[in-house]
Amino acid sequence: MVVLIRFPFPPHTSLKPLRSSARFSGANFLSTATAVKMEATSSTAGPAKDVRPGKIFVAGSTGKTGKRMVEQLLSKGYGVRAGARDVDNAGSNLPRDPNLQIVRADVTQGAEKLAEAIGDAEAVVCATGFRPSFDIFAPWKVDYFGTVNLVEACRKIGVKRFVLVSSILVNGAAMGQYLNPAYLVLNLFGLTLIAKLQAEKYIRRSGINYTIIRPGGLRNDPPTGNIVMEPEDTLYEGSISRDQVAEVAVEALQCPDSFFKVVEIVSRAEAPKRPLKDLFSSIKQK
Ligand SMILES: NC(=O)c1ccc[n+]([C@@H]2O[C@H](COP(=O)([O-])OP(=O)(O)OC[C@H]3O[C@@H](n4cnc5c(N)ncnc54)[C@H](OP(=O)(O)O)[C@@H]3O)[C@@H](O)[C@H]2O)c1
């Protein structure tokens, strides 16, 4: 028997059109992004130009992937607002850098507070993930509602660019991967992958300019192979270094070919090394 469960959106999350604002170098970022995207897909257009927001809010900056994102963003000259639940702890773990501000941000505490934390950032990168605890609802609180809260915070203050780290196999059921051990294990505690899939759906319906990155199993060690990027619902095994996940997220911020796309990534020793831009442009979104 198939049971269909409808996941209600919280009451404060009606999907109104995004407010326009002058955050992106005096222009409307979404319009700019859409224009660039249209240019990129037009047969007569030249190559899409990079668009580069100046300051980035990183949610989950104290995590193993989030910290790498902060480091890579700073090394590329971005300003960073690093969201952390424990600011003191984050301060002792993140690099000391004049372009880094650490701000308190608990994604379960609602869009209002998150909007303050995002502040003057022009884009949000989300690398949060629930911390294992006895709370069976933790994945829903963090990986679903937390992400919804971040999107709503963006909508409140006119931030129009959102990069999410999700996971391969989030849509495992639709891919016929019900019995894939990874799908079973990850859903065993709190339906983690299902919570992440619902968050993805929310983002995609919100109108925000998103890139959803679904990595395979995450490794702490430096990259041993090259990145393989595939469209949504195609990869069901493989792993990747967190360094490479951070690289893909940082590249997405400035690469119009990543806009409004869901990509799945793993690394493989035998794969050819290709520029991330080319990988993004090779993905055709459904
Ligand atoms: N592990 C894997 O193999 C794998 C595979 C595919 C995808 N992923 C996904 O990839 C992402 C990154 O994974 P990771 O292993 O690098 O992460 P991680 O090290 O577990 O870090 C999780 C981050 O989320 C933050 N967080 C947790 N609850 C929060 C809350 N209520 N408000 C704000 N921040 C909160 C943590 O902050 P604190 O430091 O304050 O706890 C931490 O910064 C996650 O979404 C994960 O599900 C993981």
The ligand as an SDF file (V2000), in Angstrom:
LIG
                    3D

 48 52  0  0  0  0  0  0  0  0999 V2000
   27.3810   13.0660    5.8260 N   0  0  0  0  0  0  0  0  0  0  0  0
   27.2090   12.7300    4.5690 C   0  0  0  0  0  0  0  0  0  0  0  0
   27.7800   11.7510    4.0480 O   0  0  0  0  0  0  0  0  0  0  0  0
   26.3060   13.5680    3.7030 C   0  0  0  0  0  0  0  0  0  0  0  0
   26.0450   13.1550    2.4030 C   0  0  0  0  0  0  0  0  0  0  0  0
   25.2700   13.9850    1.5840 C   0  0  0  0  0  0  0  0  0  0  0  0
   24.7600   15.1800    2.0700 C   0  0  0  0  0  0  0  0  0  0  0  0
   25.0200   15.5360    3.3680 N   0  0  0  0  0  0  0  0  0  0  0  0
   24.4870   16.8300    3.8190 C   0  0  0  0  0  0  0  0  0  0  0  0
   25.4960   17.8080    3.6300 O   0  0  0  0  0  0  0  0  0  0  0  0
   25.3010   18.8890    4.5580 C   0  0  0  0  0  0  0  0  0  0  0  0
   26.6040   19.1930    5.2650 C   0  0  0  0  0  0  0  0  0  0  0  0
   27.0260   18.0360    5.9670 O   0  0  0  0  0  0  0  0  0  0  0  0
   28.2610   18.0670    6.9960 P   0  0  0  0  0  0  0  0  0  0  0  0
   28.4770   16.6630    7.4320 O   0  0  0  0  0  0  0  0  0  0  0  0
   29.3750   18.8420    6.4550 O   0  0  0  0  0  0  0  0  0  0  0  0
   27.6060   18.9210    8.1730 O   0  0  0  0  0  0  0  0  0  0  0  0
   27.9670   18.8960    9.7320 P   0  0  0  0  0  0  0  0  0  0  0  0
   29.4450   18.8660    9.9140 O   0  0  0  0  0  0  0  0  0  0  0  0
   27.1530   17.8530   10.4100 O   0  0  0  0  0  0  0  0  0  0  0  0
   27.4600   20.3620   10.1890 O   0  0  0  0  0  0  0  0  0  0  0  0
   26.1130   20.6380   10.3420 C   0  0  0  0  0  0  0  0  0  0  0  0
   26.0050   22.1360   10.5100 C   0  0  0  0  0  0  0  0  0  0  0  0
   24.6190   22.4460   10.6850 O   0  0  0  0  0  0  0  0  0  0  0  0
   24.5250   23.3120   11.8120 C   0  0  0  0  0  0  0  0  0  0  0  0
   23.2280   23.2350   12.4700 N   0  0  0  0  0  0  0  0  0  0  0  0
   22.6150   22.1590   13.0300 C   0  0  0  0  0  0  0  0  0  0  0  0
   21.4350   22.5500   13.5720 N   0  0  0  0  0  0  0  0  0  0  0  0
   21.3310   23.8840   13.3450 C   0  0  0  0  0  0  0  0  0  0  0  0
   20.3700   24.8620   13.6800 C   0  0  0  0  0  0  0  0  0  0  0  0
   19.2420   24.5550   14.3580 N   0  0  0  0  0  0  0  0  0  0  0  0
   20.5830   26.1400   13.2910 N   0  0  0  0  0  0  0  0  0  0  0  0
   21.7050   26.4990   12.6120 C   0  0  0  0  0  0  0  0  0  0  0  0
   22.6690   25.6140   12.2970 N   0  0  0  0  0  0  0  0  0  0  0  0
   22.4700   24.3280   12.6470 C   0  0  0  0  0  0  0  0  0  0  0  0
   25.6250   22.8470   12.7540 C   0  0  0  0  0  0  0  0  0  0  0  0
   25.8560   23.8510   13.7200 O   0  0  0  0  0  0  0  0  0  0  0  0
   26.4520   23.5020   15.1880 P   0  0  0  0  0  0  0  0  0  0  0  0
   27.9590   23.4630   14.9970 O   0  0  0  0  0  0  0  0  0  0  0  0
   25.9940   24.6310   16.0180 O   0  0  0  0  0  0  0  0  0  0  0  0
   25.8900   22.1790   15.6080 O   0  0  0  0  0  0  0  0  0  0  0  0
   26.7430   22.6830   11.7510 C   0  0  0  0  0  0  0  0  0  0  0  0
   27.3130   23.9330   11.4410 O   0  0  0  0  0  0  0  0  0  0  0  0
   24.1720   18.4280    5.4700 C   0  0  0  0  0  0  0  0  0  0  0  0
   22.9600   18.9640    5.0190 O   0  0  0  0  0  0  0  0  0  0  0  0
   24.1600   16.9270    5.2830 C   0  0  0  0  0  0  0  0  0  0  0  0
   22.9100   16.3600    5.5580 O   0  0  0  0  0  0  0  0  0  0  0  0
   25.7770   14.7760    4.1820 C   0  0  0  0  0  0  0  0  0  0  0  0
  1  2  1  0
  2  3  2  0
  2  4  1  0
  4  5  1  0
  4 48  2  0
  5  6  2  0
  6  7  1  0
  7  8  2  0
  8  9  1  0
  8 48  1  0
  9 10  1  0
  9 46  1  0
 10 11  1  0
 11 12  1  0
 11 44  1  0
 12 13  1  0
 13 14  1  0
 14 15  2  0
 14 16  1  0
 14 17  1  0
 17 18  1  0
 18 19  2  0
 18 20  1  0
 18 21  1  0
 21 22  1  0
 22 23  1  0
 23 24  1  0
 23 42  1  0
 24 25  1  0
 25 26  1  0
 25 36  1  0
 26 27  1  0
 26 35  1  0
 27 28  2  0
 28 29  1  0
 29 30  1  0
 29 35  2  0
 30 31  1  0
 30 32  2  0
 32 33  1  0
 33 34  2  0
 34 35  1  0
 36 37  1  0
 36 42  1  0
 37 38  1  0
 38 39  2  0
 38 40  1  0
 38 41  1  0
 42 43  1  0
 44 45  1  0
 44 46  1  0
 46 47  1  0
M  CHG  2   8   1  16  -1
M  END
$$$$
